Amino acid sequence: MRNQGKFAQHFHITPTEGLLNDPNGLCYFQGYYHVFYQLNPYNTNHETKYWGHLRSKDMMHWEQLPIALKSDDWFDKNGVYSGSAIVHNEQLYLFYTGNTKDDQGVRNSYQCLATSSDGINFEKHGPILEQAPGFTGHVRDPKVWWDEQLSGWWMILGAQREDLTGDTIAYFSKDLLNWDYKGSILQFEEPLGYMWECPDLIFLTDEVTGEEKAVFIFSPQGLEPVDYRYHNIFNTTYVIGKWDANRAKFIPEDWSALDLVEVDRGFEFYAPQTFTTPDGRTIQYAWMGTMWPEVEEAVPTHCDKWIHHLSMPRSLHLVDNRLVQRPIVETEALLSNEVQQVKWDGNDLIELPLANPSRIQIEGINNLTSDFNIMIDQAVHIQYKQLNQELTIERINWHTKKAETRSVLLKEGAAQLDIWLDTSSLELFINEGATTMSMRYFADKPHSKVTFQAEAISTPCDIKVTKLLAYQFS
């Protein structure tokens, strides 16, 4: 499953042809990791929504499987929208939203179920619950998980109220077939956007305090920019708190909407979904393709008949009450033996050759006593300002042809950078993943060098550049 053209990716899940968006149905079933995803196999637009399907034993070597779900029934005729997976009694359950529109364009949504005994062939069972009162046709993206305490399953859904404000609602079931409506799981003091998509509720133990907490991840649409936040067309945020299963309520530690934290501080990162591995890790994939329509129309891979990809898989951690994301340990299999290591004392500009793809690691940046700049050819610029501890990534927008930036203030400063560079994307992990910044970019020529520049360093930094290998598809 390799896409084509000069911008073909090496270690990201992409469509061979067509358009890819949200990750769906992430799970481990019968010895394989399964990744489903929103797919239009016919064109590079959003007219068709199926579920594409891959599986892997190690999340590095992938097997392309037949399309899992198509929009070919009355309850999903206008799209098999996003959803999640549950493994129960040696069966794989896929929960998804069936989207329909009538002759007047009025939308209806149905929460549907499909099952499989082999993880390849699926039987649809149609809608499994009634639409809750007080909401528009925008109710979607079921995320289901098991509650050991109550011996049952929860389902949460992104929703839009009839007053056109966002919400997340919950259902509970003992058998995965009959669901009881439990209402909204939380409400902020002020409305937060007009629609909440792709809700996810995960439970992590803080690696500093040892306390287990709930992390509510969701994608509110319609946020206005605030300082350094919410500058993308749509953003994904998280809130830390407690899950009160007896009342079906998420209780944030801080009720202020202004304290929402973006999961990723870059450009393209949206609709993430998590699953739990057999060894207990929480792994997340996201869609690296959310962008304004005119920008999406200008993406140069249209001419190669594909567009968009998923993020790298990331393991999620809670560290001192903060969501931390790190590349999964399996990505070490991508590291080749072609490695460059240098000491950077800041007195000279350093230029190193750069393979495609590559990983760039910089340790000891806190030794810097001045601003620094990292240039990847003329395509990407990473700048850090010591005075206010501000890190900025810059690229040239392929539609406007103008430079654009995303910035973040690092309270702890920048001590370490880990840059994963594919042909046309970058994922930056700052300070062991305490902050991440992701983006697409499209350079005129394949990247060939990286340049480091600073004015002064008290103690040298360590720079390591490693050529990366590629996913294997069959």
Number of C-alpha atoms within 10 A of each C-alpha: 17 18 20 16 14 16 20 19 23 21 23 20 27 24 25 18 21 22 26 30 27 27 31 32 27 25 22 21 21 14 11 16 19 24 22 26 29 26 32 25 21 13 16 23 18 14 12 21 27 24 29 24 23 24 25 18 14 13 19 20 14 21 16 14 17 12 18 20 25 18 19 12 14 11 21 27 16 23 27 26 29 28 31 26 27 23 17 12 8 12 15 23 24 28 29 28 26 28 24 21 16 9 6 6 8 10 14 19 22 24 24 23 23 19 20 17 16 12 19 16 14 18 14 15 11 19 20 15 16 11 16 15 9 9 17 19 18 22 27 26 28 30 27 25 19 16 13 8 8 13 10 14 18 22 25 24 27 24 28 24 18 13 10 15 20 25 28 24 22 22 22 23 17 15 11 18 12 11 18 14 16 17 17 17 20 15 17 12 9 11 12 19 17 17 21 25 29 28 29 27 21 17 17 19 16 17 14 10 11 12 12 14 18 20 23 20 25 26 25 24 19 17 18 14 11 9 9 11 19 22 18 20 16 21 26 26 20 21 25 25 19 17 20 12 14 8 10 19 18 21 18 18 11 13 16 11 14 11 11 16 18 21 24 22 27 28 27 25 28 29 28 24 24 26 23 15 14 12 6 8 16 18 21 22 24 23 23 25 23 20 16 11 9 10 13 18 15 13 18 17 20 19 11 17 19 27 27 26 23 23 26 21 21 21 20 20 22 24 16 14 17 17 21 21 23 23 20 17 10 11 18 12 13 19 15 13 10 11 13 14 13 14 14 21 20 22 12 12 13 16 15 15 13 22 20 19 23 24 23 18 18 20 18 17 21 18 17 21 16 16 18 20 17 18 17 19 18 15 19 21 19 18 19 23 16 17 10 11 15 17 21 18 22 20 22 18 18 17 13 11 9 9 13 12 15 20 20 19 16 18 9 10 19 23 17 18 21 22 19 21 24 24 22 21 20 21 23 25 23 23 20 15 21 18 24 23 23 21 23 22 19 21 17 9 12 17 23 13 14 20 17 18 19 21 15 17 20 12 16 19 21 16 18 16 22 22 19 25 18 18 19 15 15 10
